Amino acid sequence: MALVAAFFFGATRFFLKLFPFFLLRLNLNKTSALVAIIPVIFYTFIAGLSVAAVRSTIMVLSFLLALLLDREKDLYDGLLVGQFHGWGKIDKKLAC
């Protein structure tokens, strides 16, 4: 997921730099992060919504959301958010 996000983030930055009209009117990092969200979610569905794919999507989206909201981008926060995915499944298995 991180490779998909990095590719589309970089490609968007590259194409926006080609047009000075957009550079004057758009925030380069925020626009690139917003564009990168769509392919990351799409790739998650292509990957079959496996637990690992959804967890990595949550971590990447938390990082991109921090970028969009001008928050501090911390790797450990993304890992913490991604850790909580699947706890409902664990509770159901333990209840049996």
Secondary structure, DSSP 8 states (H G I E B T S, - for coil): -HHHHHHHHHHHHHHHHT-HHHHHHS-HHHHHHHHHHHHHHHHHHHTT--HHHHHHHHHHHHHHHHHHTT----HHHHHHHHHTTTHHHHHHHHH-
